[in-house]
């Protein structure tokens, strides 16, 4: 059976490497952010108490798995998107796109307003923090990928 893809096995391996590096970066970033939220933000601001991780449970593990999978998909996409470009708008656009999609997904899943009542700022603050976290996660992954590509550990996509 003939392979109809235009991508060589070497390109696929490089994409797998990029996805794996970004996935690990996002997972470690997720853990660091959760620790920072628990130790700093949740204790200093009452409206952010919901960000505190009290125990490592199935919900936390599931959120970590989503960060891992999102990081993998970001890494593969980022490698193809940036190619050999040195365009900072393209790089930051990819980071922002993935970060905002993740942030809006969290917002959509957890934000419920009472009809006819505007939410208070303290109700929106946890969602704003989680949105910023999402962008930071993919920014970390993008920086690590740029670093790995700069060291020739991962080859950029050849167009």
Secondary structure, DSSP 4 states (H G I P E B T S, - for coil): -----S--HHHHHHHHHHHHHHHHHHHHHHHHHHHHIIIIIHHH-GGGGGG---S--HHHHHHHHHHHHHHHHHHHHHHHHHTT---HHHHHHHHHHHHHHHHHHHHHHH----TT-PPPHHHHHHHHHHHHHHHHHHHHHHHHHHHHHHTTSSPPPP-
